[in-house]
Amino acid sequence: MIELFSSDTPNGKKISIMLEEIGFEYKVTKLDLGKGDQFKPEFKKISPFSKIPTIIDHSNNKQAIFESGAILIYLSDRSGKFYDKENKLNIDQWLMAQMGLIGPMIGQYHYFYRFNKGLSEVGEKRYFEVTKSIYEVLEGHLSKNKYLAGDHYSIADIATWPWVARHEWHDIGLKNYQNLSRWYSEIADREAVIKGYAFMDKNALIPKP
Ligand SMILES: N[C@@H](CCC(=O)N[C@@H](CS)C(=O)NCC(=O)O)C(=O)O
């Protein structure tokens, strides 16, 4: 059984979606980030940077894992799903782009544009431009590829999709990006994605493009 320490955020949803996709038994331990649960010493033992998501695999010697990309790779290895070793290099590139660029940059945009609007023109402008360029790259790539790493759905898609699912927060006009919208909607229709998206709020509905 996997214990998922999480909050209802895109990074948290990566792992609930993956767990639904692979059909592993799991339970969710909720952290209230606003109240500072992530800084409690018990949690820092398994997540040194005080970040969710983190898991403990109770069926594997209580193995603890932090960092969503590492967790996705671990769960792929355990399940044999969504990380085709013959396509490893493509999956790795798009997964790392999500971890190092797509998530952190869109996260900065949310920080300035959604939570601190009007406080920093430079911040809002910079991260709007970066987010727009990320959307343009994804659009171009998905005009030639069904999924991020090629023909098959992989952990690169599972890592990236929850960030695009926050498109109403970054207000970039997802529906104007036809190929990205096609990819987004196709993944949004997957049963595991619908369930994983609602892992903390059973009434949560996936936003339309
Ligand atoms: N690179 C990390 C980022 C995780 C992350 O930024 N988590 C946020 C929520 S989405 C968090 O725990 N924030 C709490 C804090 O910064 O205090 C991952 O992908 O796992």
The ligand as an ORCA input file, in Angstrom:
! r2SCAN-3c Opt
* xyz 0 1
  N       9.959     19.720     -7.463
  C       8.953     19.371     -6.501
  C       8.068     20.560     -6.272
  C       7.026     20.279     -5.235
  C       6.323     21.537     -4.777
  O       6.697     22.655     -5.153
  N       5.327     21.347     -3.930
  C       4.599     22.476     -3.381
  C       3.096     22.301     -3.592
  S       2.717     22.081     -5.308
  C       4.820     22.509     -1.881
  O       4.926     21.503     -1.251
  N       4.884     23.721     -1.325
  C       5.009     23.914      0.085
  C       6.030     24.963      0.420
  O       6.761     25.407     -0.480
  O       6.112     25.343      1.573
  C       8.145     18.176     -7.019
  O       7.849     18.163     -8.219
  O       7.842     17.269     -6.241
*
